[in-house]
Amino acid sequence: MSGFVEIVWSVVDIDRACAAMVDVAGYQRHDLPYATPEELAYWNVPGCTGIAQAMLTAPGETKGSLRLVSFQGCRRQPIRPSQRTWDSGGIFDLDLFARDARGIYDALVERHGWTAFGNPVDYVMGAFDVTQVVARGPDGLVLAIIEPRQAVEIALPPADRLTRIFNSTQLVRDVGDAIAFYTDVLGWKVMMDMVIDDAVEPGADVLGLPMPYARAVRRRVAIVHPEGRNDGSVELIEIDFAGEDYAERAVAPNIGLLALRVPVDDVASLAAQVAGCGHALHTPPTLVDVAAIGRTLLFSVRTPDGAIIEFFEAGGA
C-alpha cells in the first residue's frame, strides 16, 4: 500500500476554487463529468441532486492531485469554520514544496487575496530545516508551503510553482489515539513522533499560536505512512490548548478538505481487517464508476478525529 494519491476537496464554486492553484501553483485543471448516480448514492447525501467535479494536478504528476467536488441542491456548511490551529477535527492542510515559499505566498496574497496563520518563517525542527508559511484560501483550503534546505523525495519545481501534494496534516485531540488507529487498524508505520515542550513554536508563529502561550503549550507531532515514507503521508498534530472540535462536521457535503484517497491491492481484505479490529466502516465496499479512475471498488473509514480515509482498488470486482 502506498500513501494517498488524491485529496477530495468539497467546494462551493469550482471556478473560484481552481483559480489560485492554476495561476500561482501552476497546476493543470481537468474538468470531469458529473458524478454518476451510483457515485452520488455512495456519498449518501440526502437531497443532493448532483456532484460537479474537476481535477487539479501538478504538471507531469499522476498523484498528489486535488479532486474538487461541488454537491448541488443541498445545505452545506464549513467543516472547520474558525480554522484555528488548536481546533481539532477533519483534515487541516495540504503540504507542498517550493523553491521560493515567500514569493509563492506573496503571489497568493496579491493576486488572490489569500491570508496566512503567520508570516513566512525560517525554522529547524528535528531533521527539517525549512522556510514555511501556512496559507489560507477559499473553501477551507490550507496549504503548508515549504521551502526545504535538505534533501527531499520530490523534485522541486521552478521558483514560481509548487510541487505535488506530498503530505496532509490532521489536528487531533490525542496523537496517541490517532497513531493507534493508523498503526493497529490500518497497519501503517510511524516515521516521526516528537514532543515540543517549553519552546516557542517553530519560527515563532508559523501556526499562529498566540504569544506568550506558544512557549508554554505542549505539542506532539507525528507522521504516519503505509511504508514509512514522507510522500502521501499524514501528519498528526496535538496542541494542548483549549479549542473547538469539528470532527462531526467532517462529512459530505460540507465544505473543506473532505477525504484522502489511498490505492490498495485488495479492498475486501482491508475492509475485513478494519472491521475485525472493531472499527466501523464509514462506507462499505462498493463498486462505483469514478471519473479519472474508472470502475473501482472502494470503501472508507473515519479516523478518531473524523477525517475520511478512502481506499480504492481500481478495476476491483
Salt bridges, closest charged atoms under 4 A:
GLU6 OE2 - ARG67 NE 2.50
GLU6 OE2 - ARG261 NH1 2.80
ASP15 OD1 - ARG29 NH1 2.86
ASP23 OD2 - ARG111 NE 2.96
ASP23 OD2 - HIS112 NE2 2.76
ASP31 OD1 - ARG29 NE 2.80
GLU38 OE2 - ARG295 NH1 2.62
GLU61 OE1 - ARG164 NH1 2.96
ASP87 OD1 - ARG84 NH2 3.01
ASP122 OD1 - ARG102 NH1 3.33
ASP129 OD1 - ARG149 NE 3.14
ASP139 OD1 - ARG16 NH2 2.62
GLU153 OE1 - ARG229 NH2 3.05
ASP160 OD2 - ARG161 NH1 3.71
ASP193 OD2 - ARG220 NH2 2.76
GLU227 OE1 - ARG229 NH1 3.72
ASP231 OD2 - LYS63 NZ 3.51
ASP231 OD2 - ARG164 NH2 2.52
ASP231 OD2 - ARG229 NH2 3.70
ASP245 OD2 - ARG173 NH1 3.39
ASP289 OD2 - ARG295 NH1 3.20
ASP305 OD1 - ARG173 NE 2.98
GLU310 OE1 - ARG261 NE 2.28
